Amino acid sequence: MMRTLLYQAAQTLMINVRKWSWLKAWAMNIAKRRGMRKAIVALARRLAVIMHRMMGDGTEFCWTRHDLPSAI
C-alpha cells in the first residue's frame, strides 16, 4: 500500500504540480536520461527517504534552497 501511495505522489509531482522544486528538477533530469517511469520510481524512493529523515529529526521540507534554514 505504501509503495502505491509513494508512486502516486511521485507521479503527481512529476505531471500535475506546476511549481518547480529541486526535487522535481532532479527527477526530470533522470526522466530525460532513463525515461519517465524509472524517474517516477526513483522519485518515489527519494520521497520515502526524505519523509523518513523528516520524521526522524522533525525538519520541514524546503521547496527551494532559499527556504533552507541557515546553519547555526
C-alpha positions as a Markdown table, in Angstrom:
| # | Residue | x | y | z |
|---|---|---|---|---|
| 1 | Met | 0.0 | 0.0 | 0.0 |
| 2 | Met | 2.8 | 2.4 | 0.9 |
| 3 | Arg | 4.6 | 1.7 | -2.4 |
| 4 | Thr | 1.5 | 2.5 | -4.3 |
| 5 | Leu | 1.0 | 5.8 | -2.4 |
| 6 | Leu | 4.6 | 6.8 | -2.9 |
| 7 | Tyr | 4.4 | 6.1 | -6.6 |
| 8 | Gln | 1.2 | 8.1 | -6.9 |
| 9 | Ala | 2.7 | 11.0 | -5.0 |
| 10 | Ala | 5.8 | 10.9 | -7.3 |
| 11 | Gln | 3.7 | 10.7 | -10.4 |
| 12 | Thr | 1.6 | 13.7 | -9.3 |
| 13 | Leu | 4.7 | 15.7 | -8.5 |
| 14 | Met | 6.1 | 15.0 | -12.0 |
| 15 | Ile | 3.0 | 15.5 | -14.0 |
| 16 | Asn | 0.4 | 17.7 | -12.2 |
| 17 | Val | 2.4 | 20.0 | -9.9 |
| 18 | Arg | 3.3 | 23.2 | -11.8 |
| 19 | Lys | 5.6 | 24.7 | -9.1 |
| 20 | Trp | 9.2 | 23.7 | -9.7 |
| 21 | Ser | 11.4 | 22.4 | -6.9 |
| 22 | Trp | 14.9 | 21.0 | -6.7 |
| 23 | Leu | 13.2 | 17.6 | -6.3 |
| 24 | Lys | 11.2 | 17.9 | -9.5 |
| 25 | Ala | 14.2 | 19.2 | -11.4 |
| 26 | Trp | 16.2 | 16.2 | -10.2 |
| 27 | Ala | 13.5 | 13.8 | -11.3 |
| 28 | Met | 13.1 | 15.5 | -14.7 |
| 29 | Asn | 16.8 | 15.2 | -15.3 |
| 30 | Ile | 16.5 | 11.4 | -14.7 |
| 31 | Ala | 13.5 | 11.2 | -17.0 |
| 32 | Lys | 15.5 | 12.8 | -19.8 |
| 33 | Arg | 18.2 | 10.1 | -19.5 |
| 34 | Arg | 16.3 | 7.0 | -18.4 |
| 35 | Gly | 12.6 | 7.5 | -19.1 |
| 36 | Met | 9.6 | 8.8 | -17.2 |
| 37 | Arg | 8.7 | 5.5 | -15.4 |
| 38 | Lys | 12.1 | 5.0 | -14.0 |
| 39 | Ala | 12.2 | 8.6 | -12.9 |
| 40 | Ile | 8.9 | 8.2 | -11.1 |
| 41 | Val | 10.2 | 5.2 | -9.2 |
| 42 | Ala | 13.4 | 7.0 | -8.3 |
| 43 | Leu | 11.4 | 10.0 | -7.1 |
| 44 | Ala | 9.1 | 7.7 | -5.1 |
| 45 | Arg | 12.2 | 6.3 | -3.4 |
| 46 | Arg | 13.7 | 9.7 | -2.7 |
| 47 | Leu | 10.4 | 10.9 | -1.3 |
| 48 | Ala | 10.4 | 7.9 | 1.1 |
| 49 | Val | 14.0 | 8.7 | 2.2 |
| 50 | Ile | 13.1 | 12.4 | 2.7 |
| 51 | Met | 10.0 | 11.6 | 4.7 |
| 52 | His | 11.8 | 9.1 | 6.9 |
| 53 | Arg | 14.5 | 11.7 | 7.6 |
| 54 | Met | 11.9 | 14.4 | 8.3 |
| 55 | Met | 10.2 | 12.1 | 10.7 |
| 56 | Gly | 13.4 | 11.3 | 12.4 |
| 57 | Asp | 14.7 | 14.8 | 13.1 |
| 58 | Gly | 11.5 | 16.9 | 12.8 |
| 59 | Thr | 12.5 | 19.2 | 10.0 |
| 60 | Glu | 10.2 | 20.6 | 7.3 |
| 61 | Phe | 10.6 | 20.2 | 3.5 |
| 62 | Cys | 12.0 | 23.2 | 1.7 |
| 63 | Trp | 10.9 | 23.9 | -1.9 |
| 64 | Thr | 13.9 | 26.0 | -2.8 |
| 65 | Arg | 17.4 | 26.5 | -1.4 |
| 66 | His | 16.4 | 30.0 | -0.3 |
| 67 | Asp | 14.0 | 28.3 | 2.2 |
| 68 | Leu | 16.7 | 26.3 | 3.9 |
| 69 | Pro | 17.4 | 27.4 | 7.4 |
| 70 | Ser | 20.9 | 28.9 | 7.9 |
| 71 | Ala | 23.4 | 26.8 | 9.7 |
| 72 | Ile | 23.9 | 27.8 | 13.3 |
